[in-house]
Amino acid sequence: MRLTLVKLGSGAMFRGRMLDKYPIRRTRAFLDSGEIVFKDRVKIMSVNYNLLGKNSEGAREFVFFHVPQVQYKNPDVQVVTFKDLTPSPYFKFFLDDGEQVIVDVEYKSRQDIIKHVKKILGKTDKELAEIKKSQEQSINIANFGNRWPRKCICEIEGQMPCSSSQDFPKELRGKYKMKMLREGMS
């Protein structure tokens, strides 16, 4: 077993079992760092590439590093990969209105692929900022803790009082019930 401490680009530290060819891909920090968030219109992403050949190198790297991020950031988008079925690599996107978008990725690096896909089918930075802002504003009243308006569940009407402020009723304690049962038997 190999335990390793790795520092990710975001400054987060990862400690754990480092098995597989590139295990950092399974960390949450790596998955969160994905840049591509598709528009709501995109339903299926099909990736066609070859395992050998110079013309598919960028597509292979994209599949290896960025497909997990795409799947994490876009849970409603189905991602399908086809290996060695086509002479030239391409991505095919199926939109909700039946339209298909084909992106040629032959001889492109993975960074070029990311930029191009993000430009034509990704949400803009402005849209992402609006979504993030709306998520921060919506507060679920069922949440409680240090980050929320209610610090403890005892603040909600109808809940048992906090043990730090009031003693728990003896009738509801297990030890008290067992003691009463033993006294009643003898």
N, C-alpha and C positions, 0 to 999 in steps of 0.2 A: 504494500500500500504506500502510495506516494502522497504526502501532504505538502502543499505548497502555499506560499503567500504571494499573491499577485496584486499589483496596483493597476487598476483600470484607468483609462484615459480621463474619466470623470473625477478621478481622485478617490474613488471608492476602493476599499481593500476587499479582496476575496480570499478566503482561506477555506480549503477543503480538498477533497479528492480530485486530483487533476489527471483523469484518465481520458483517453480518446485522442484523436489527432489534434484537435484544437478545442479543448473543453471550455474555454472562456465563452464560447458561443452559447452555452446553456445558462449563463449567469443573467440575472435580471437586469443588471446595469448595462450589459452588452445589448440585450434585447430592447431596452428602453432607448438606447442611443440610435436606433434606426431613424432614418430621415424620411422614408417614404410612407406617407399616409394618403391612401387613395381617396378620391372623391366618392360620394355615396353611389354614384352610377356604376362603378366597377363591381362586377359580381364574380368573375372568374379570371385568373391569370394563368396562362399556359406558357411554359418555358420549354422550348425545343433547342437542344444543344447536343454536341458530340463530346465524347470523353477524350478523343484524340484529335490533334490538329491545332494549328496556330490560330485559325479563324474563330475557334470557340473558346479561347482562353479566358476572355473577359466574362463570357456567359458562365463558364465553369466556376470562376471565382465568385461571381455574383450569387450563384446557387449555393456555394459553400458558405459564404459569409453573410449574405443579405436576405436570402429567402426566409431563414428563421425570424429575422427582424420584421420582414414584411408580414409574415403570418401573425406575429405577436401584435404588431400595430394595427392590423386589419383583420380582426377575427371573423368578420362576415364575408371575407373574400376567400374563395376556394383557390388554392394554388396547386397546379398540376405540372409535373416535370416529365418530359419525354427525352430519353437519351438515345442517341445514335439512330434516329429515325429520319433525319433530314440532312442534306448536304451542307446547308448553311444555317447557322443559328438565328433564331428569331423569338420574340415574345408576342403572344396573341392575347389580347384583352377582350373579354365579352362584357358588354354593358347591359344594363337592365332593359333598354329599349330594343334589344336585338342587334344593335350595331357592334361591329368587330373592329378593333384597332390592332394593326400589325406593326411591330417595331423591329426593324432590322438591327441586329447587334453584332454582325460579322466584323471582326477585327476591331471591336471597341473594347476599351478597358472597362473595368467594373465601375470606376468613378464616372466615366462618360455615360454608362448605362444608367446609373443612379440619377445623374443630372437630367438626362433626356426623359426618363420615365416620370420623374418628379415634375418636370416642366409640363408634360402633356396630360398626365392623368392624376397628379398629386394635388392635394389641397395646398393653397398658398399659405405663406407664413401669417398673413392677416387672418385667414380663416381659422388656422390653428390657434392663434392668440385669442380669438373670440370664443372658441370652444373651451379653451382652458379657463378663460375668465368666467364663463357661464357655469362651468363645473365648480369653480371656487365659490361662486355666489350661492349656489343651491346647497343649503344645509339641511340635512336630514334630521328631523327632530328626534328620531329614535337613537341617534348616536350620543354617547356620553363619554367623558374622559377629559384629560387636560387640554385637548385641542378644541373642544366643543363648548357651547354655552352651559350645558349641564355637566357638572363635574362627577356626579354620582347618580346611580339609578334611584337612590332613595329620595331624590328631589322630585321625582315624578309622582303625582298623586295616585294613591292606591297601592304603592309599593311599601315594603317593610322598611322601618326606619334603619338608619345606618348604625352598625354596632359600635361605632366610635362615639356617637352622640347619645345613644340610648341602649339600655340592656335589652337583650332579646327575651321575649316572654318565656318563662320557665316551661309552660305547657307545650311549647313548640320545640323544646330541646330534647334530643334523643336520650341523653343521660338521665334527665329528669323523668321521662316516660318509663325508662327501664327501671329506675329506682322505685317508682310508684307501682309498677307491675310486681316487682319483687316483694315490696311491703304488703301488697294486696294478697299475694299467695301465702305469706307466712302468718 
